[in-house]
Each structure stands twice: as C-alpha cells, then as structure tokens.
C-alpha cells in the first residue's frame, strides 16, 4: 500500500498569507494525486486532481505541483474560507490511500 | 445539479449487518466509477470500496475485504454497500463519492454522509 505523508500537520497563518502544503508518497504515484478540502462537519470537496488540474469551482489562488513522490498544494493568498483541513489522495494503485491531513488554521 | 444522498446508517451491535444506499440525481451512475469513503470520529479519510464504471469491477480495502460488498442498482441509480460482521472500528461517517469523468478514482461529487455506529 502506498503511504502518503502530509506535512506540516498544522499550519498557522493569517488571511492574505501564502500557504504551502506538502504530500510525500512512499513510492511513485506519477501525477495521480488529488487534494481535498474539508470544513468541520462537512463532506470533503475536491480542490485539485491529477497534481495540477483545478476542479470545477476551485479559485485560481489554488495551485498544485509535483510528480513521482513529492507534491505541493499552494494557496496563493489565504481567504477566510480557505481555513480548513486538506487531504491528499493517490489513485495510482490499489488500495486508494489518503494522507493524514494538514490543518490550516488562523494564526 | 448532481447530488448524492446516502442513507441506511444506524447504531448496531458488533457482528451485525447493515446496508447503506447512495441515491444519485442528475447523473447516470453506470458511466462513473464510484466509491465509499469513511471517516472515523476525529480521524482522517479512509477509502473503503469502489466500483468501476461500465463493467463494474469491484475493489476493497484490506480492512473490509470479505465483510463488505459494493454494488449498484442501475435501474434505481443507486450505489449500495452491504456491511456484515461489523466491528467497533467500523464506526464512522460513510460517504459515497463520484469520480471525475475521465479521471477515475479522483472524487468530485460527495454525499453528505451517513453515520454508522457499532457498539454493544
């Protein structure tokens, strides 16, 4: 099973700051990596798929990069609604796996 | 608008069974790969099971293989998950999720979830 390790566990930032979230895979997933945002008490929402494709409705301040084992989700300038937990997920091999999450909180 | 609505969650005792349903509107189920993903209280996301579009190949996490069965009823546009031999560690919110068209197993539409509690 491919293990996804997200860092940091918590990111304390202010609105307007730039956020950089990391996801490292235990083996190559090529570019088959997605990012989800989850607000408290809500279902996850797809933000980015296949490393860098923004999902429908995802603002341009969100961008994804990487390949192989190292991936980054960048939020260019944090808006109040961006403070949430973010998960990465690989679809390269079975079983599908998620990372443990990064919480982006207001500093 | 595409919507997914889960139902069937309940409080059950260890060893019992349960069937979860996910009704879809605004989308033809059979075209898309679909999955169940769960989230235990206060924990992260865990993929549970998936069924491909078309032929309907099925896939399971090791933690549920042999106990859970995924299927779909195309006539009712409904995704199903049969849970048996339930354990305390199966307690979670269960979400059904639809794959991005052309990018199976990246999930762009999620239901609101249904709660399964396994406790004596």
Interface residues (C-beta under 8 A of the other chain):
Chain A: X1 X32 X34 X36 X38 X43 X44 X45 X46 X49 X50 X53 X55 X56 X87 X89 X91 X94 X95 X96 X97 X98 X99 X100 X101
Chain B: X35 X37 X44 X45 X46 X47 X50 X59 X60 X61 X62 X95 X100 X103 X104 X105 X106 X107 X108 X110 X111 X112 X113
